[in-house]
Amino acid sequence: MNQTTADGWVAFAQSAFHEQPQAQRDEAMRSASLAAMALMLAAAEAGWASCPMSGFDPAAVRKLASLPESHLPVLLVAVGKAAAAQAQKVRAPVEQLWRRI
């Protein structure tokens, strides 16, 4: 990416999120979710199993990972080899969940 493009993205982010803590938090959640999805897809392609996890102690994770107070752990992703083949979960048909408009 060239410097002009990078500077433009930084300027946009600063104008969109400066002094807007809720918008900053919302964008951080979206970014973390997309990063986790990319990690999980890459893991699957490499033959690994993965699972996103919530319900953990963010303060404990922050301490364990030596993260500053300004960083909020929003999810964890476990990656490894599955112990055994897992049955596919029953899922609703796509047609019930998605509609082209």
Secondary structure as GFF3:
##gff-version 3
##sequence-region A 1 101
A	DSSP	alpha_helix	3	17	.	.	.	ID=ss1
A	DSSP	alpha_helix	21	45	.	.	.	ID=ss2
A	DSSP	beta_strand	49	53	.	.	.	ID=ss3
A	DSSP	alpha_helix	58	64	.	.	.	ID=ss4
A	DSSP	beta_strand	76	80	.	.	.	ID=ss5
A	DSSP	alpha_helix	94	97	.	.	.	ID=ss6
###
